[in-house]
Amino acid sequence: MVLAILVLLWARATRTPWRDLGFVRPDSWARTIAAGVIFGALFKIVMKAIVMPLFGAGPANPAFQYLIGNTAALPGILWTVIVGAGFAEEVVFRGFLFERSARLIGTAPAARIVTVIVTATLFAAAHYSLQGWPGVQQAAVVGLVFGAIFAVTSRLWMLIVAHAAFDVAAVAIIYFNLESRVAHLVFR
């Protein structure tokens, strides 16, 4: 969250247009929010049920087992995943790093591909300390997908909502103790 605040302060101090960071007003807020929620939640289920088992990840995320049935933990974790991850990580890893990369290496298709790969790698690495190797693998895929979307659209709002929905879906799956069921939907 601190990095996102610093990015926003930097943008203001350097007079970097918000549009350059991906803050473009959507044609329809309702469609953007709906698309983000649906995409984010479904993407989480696909990651848990198909992608992560293919990587050999276990069905449960050990870092968050304390959430199972823990109503007292919900306000804090929801704040963290909506604001700290959904908003802050998108501002830093898509908005800021794409803007800086565009200034450094340009916006040609090859430069955009390099930017997607580099930002996905940094995004993945940022998840190691809390979630270990499975967190890195998941974040790498998410970073590549979200980065590709941003490379094409240059818009953050749907990604912010999708990221928050992805993480809220993850919290719900853990809270209701459904991780093993979802992880075995496709592969038994």
C-alpha positions in Angstrom: 0.0 0.0 0.0 2.9 2.4 0.8 4.3 1.9 -2.7 1.0 2.7 -4.3 0.8 5.9 -2.2 4.3 6.8 -3.2 3.4 6.2 -6.9 0.4 8.5 -6.7 2.5 11.2 -4.9 5.2 10.7 -7.5 2.7 11.1 -10.3 1.4 14.3 -8.8 4.9 15.7 -8.1 6.1 14.9 -11.7 2.8 16.0 -13.2 2.5 12.6 -14.8 -1.1 12.4 -16.2 -3.3 9.8 -14.4 -4.2 8.5 -17.8 -0.5 7.4 -18.3 -0.9 5.2 -15.2 -4.1 3.6 -16.6 -6.6 5.7 -14.7 -9.0 6.2 -17.6 -12.6 6.7 -16.9 -14.6 3.7 -18.1 -17.4 4.2 -20.6 -19.6 2.4 -18.1 -18.7 1.9 -14.4 -21.3 -0.7 -14.0 -20.0 -2.8 -16.9 -16.4 -2.3 -15.8 -17.2 -3.4 -12.2 -19.4 -6.4 -13.4 -16.7 -7.5 -15.8 -14.0 -7.2 -13.2 -16.0 -9.1 -10.5 -17.0 -11.9 -12.9 -13.6 -12.2 -14.5 -11.7 -12.1 -11.2 -13.8 -14.7 -9.4 -13.9 -17.1 -12.4 -10.2 -16.6 -12.9 -9.5 -17.6 -9.3 -11.6 -20.8 -9.7 -9.8 -21.7 -12.9 -6.4 -21.1 -11.2 -7.4 -23.2 -8.2 -9.1 -26.0 -10.1 -6.9 -26.3 -13.2 -3.7 -24.3 -13.3 -2.3 -24.8 -9.8 -2.9 -28.6 -9.8 -1.0 -28.7 -13.1 1.9 -27.0 -11.4 1.7 -29.6 -8.6 0.6 -27.2 -5.9 -1.2 -28.6 -2.9 -4.9 -28.0 -2.5 -4.5 -25.6 0.4 -2.6 -22.3 0.8 -0.8 -22.8 4.1 -0.3 -19.1 4.6 -4.0 -18.4 5.0 -5.4 -21.4 6.9 -6.1 -19.2 9.9 -9.0 -17.8 7.9 -11.0 -21.0 7.9 -14.2 -20.1 9.7 -12.5 -17.1 11.3 -15.1 -14.3 11.1 -12.9 -12.0 13.3 -10.1 -12.1 10.7 -12.4 -11.1 7.7 -12.4 -7.3 8.0 -8.6 -7.1 8.1 -8.0 -9.6 5.3 -10.8 -8.1 3.1 -9.2 -4.6 3.5 -5.8 -6.1 2.7 -7.0 -7.9 -0.5 -9.2 -5.2 -1.8 -7.1 -2.1 -1.1 -3.6 -3.5 -0.5 -3.7 -6.0 -3.3 -6.5 -5.1 -5.7 -5.8 -1.4 -5.8 -2.2 -1.0 -4.6 -0.6 -3.9 -6.6 -2.3 -2.9 -9.8 -1.2 0.7 -9.4 2.4 -0.4 -8.9 2.8 -3.5 -11.1 0.6 -2.4 -14.0 0.2 1.3 -13.8 3.5 2.6 -12.6 5.8 -0.1 -14.0 4.2 0.0 -17.4 4.4 3.8 -17.6 8.1 3.7 -16.6 8.8 0.9 -19.0 7.1 2.8 -21.8 9.4 5.8 -21.1 12.5 3.6 -21.0 12.0 1.1 -23.9 8.9 2.4 -25.7 5.5 1.0 -26.6 6.3 -1.1 -29.7 4.8 -4.6 -29.5 8.2 -6.2 -28.6 8.6 -3.6 -25.8 5.2 -4.4 -24.5 5.9 -8.1 -24.4 9.1 -7.4 -22.5 7.2 -5.2 -20.1 4.6 -7.9 -19.5 7.2 -10.5 -18.7 9.3 -8.3 -16.5 6.4 -6.9 -14.5 4.9 -10.5 -14.1 8.3 -11.7 -12.8 8.5 -8.9 -10.3 4.9 -9.4 -9.3 5.5 -13.1 -8.8 8.7 -12.5 -6.8 6.8 -10.2 -4.4 4.6 -13.1 -3.4 7.4 -15.4 -2.4 7.9 -14.3 1.2 4.3 -15.0 2.3 3.2 -17.7 -0.1 6.3 -19.6 -1.1 6.8 -21.2 -4.5 3.1 -21.9 -5.2 2.4 -18.2 -4.6 5.1 -17.3 -7.0 3.6 -19.7 -9.7 0.1 -18.3 -9.2 1.2 -14.7 -9.2 3.3 -15.3 -12.4 0.3 -16.5 -14.3 -1.9 -13.7 -12.9 0.8 -11.2 -13.7 1.1 -12.4 -17.2 -2.7 -12.3 -17.8 -3.3 -9.0 -16.1 -0.2 -7.5 -17.7 -1.4 -8.7 -21.2 -4.8 -7.1 -20.6 -3.1 -3.9 -19.5 -0.7 -3.9 -22.4 -3.7 -4.0 -24.8 -6.1 -1.7 -22.9 -3.9 0.7 -20.9 -6.8 0.8 -18.4 -6.5 -0.1 -14.7 -10.1 0.0 -13.3 -11.3 -3.4 -14.5 -8.0 -4.9 -13.4 -8.3 -3.4 -10.0 -11.7 -4.8 -9.6 -10.7 -8.2 -11.1 -7.7 -8.4 -8.7 -9.8 -7.6 -5.7 -12.5 -10.1 -6.8 -9.8 -12.8 -7.4 -8.5 -12.3 -3.9 -12.0 -12.0 -2.3 -12.9 -15.3 -4.0 -9.7 -16.8 -2.6 -10.7 -15.6 0.9 -14.2 -17.0 0.5 -12.9 -20.4 -0.7 -10.6 -20.6 2.3 -13.1 -19.2 4.9 -15.7 -21.7 3.9 -13.1 -24.5 3.9 -13.6 -25.3 0.2 -10.0 -25.3 -1.0 -9.7 -29.0 -1.4 -13.1 -29.3 -3.1 -12.3 -26.5 -5.6 -8.7 -27.8 -6.1 -10.1 -31.2 -7.1 -13.0 -30.0 -9.3 -11.1 -31.2 -12.4 -8.2 -33.3 -11.2 -9.0 -35.8 -8.5 
